[in-house]
Amino acid sequence: MISPRWRRILAPIFLSLLLLVSACAPEAPSRYDQVQQETSRRGAEPAVAKDATQGSEFNKFFPKSAPGYQIVPAQEKKGFAEHKVNKGGKNVAVLSISDTSSVPSAAAKYQNSTKKISGYPAVEQGSQTTGILVNDRYQVKVSSRDPSFTPQDRVAWIAKFNLNGLERLN
């Protein structure tokens, strides 16, 4: 039988060995590791184009608050800015400007458009969103968040953007 004195000596040694062995064991790969590797390898496409316009540059082109409506900046990042339209404390629509240089397919949908708003090609994106393409690069969209905000309201709010200023942005 092992004496109590040896147990006091062997127990810390065994615990140390156990910790050493378990700490050095290879970690099982995460299910996100492959995606991380694919998106961060050399030559991978960046999520946002290097020459994309900063979102803060878009803020000056958004409509200002109007009687009964409050415009509230909501999100801003490279290549994109979004403002909310509130009426009576309720969000009724979302306004956005995005630089399609990062996602060229976003601009492609306007090529065959026969509809125009303020002289720019326009498309309906589902039943809740109306968009136009300015200067073959900047997508301006208005999305309804409440049934009271109609397609006619979306067209009217697109016309409230400073589209001439946005067209000169480069």
Secondary structure, DSSP 8 states (H G I E B T S, - for coil): ---HHHHHHHHHHHHHHHHHHHHHS-----TTHHHHHHHHSTT---SS-TT---HHHHGGGS---BTTBEEEEEEEETTEEEEEEEETTEEEEEEEEEETTS-HHHHHTTTT--EEETTEEEEEETTTEEEEEETTTEEEEEEESSTTS-HHHHHHHHHHS-HHHHHH--
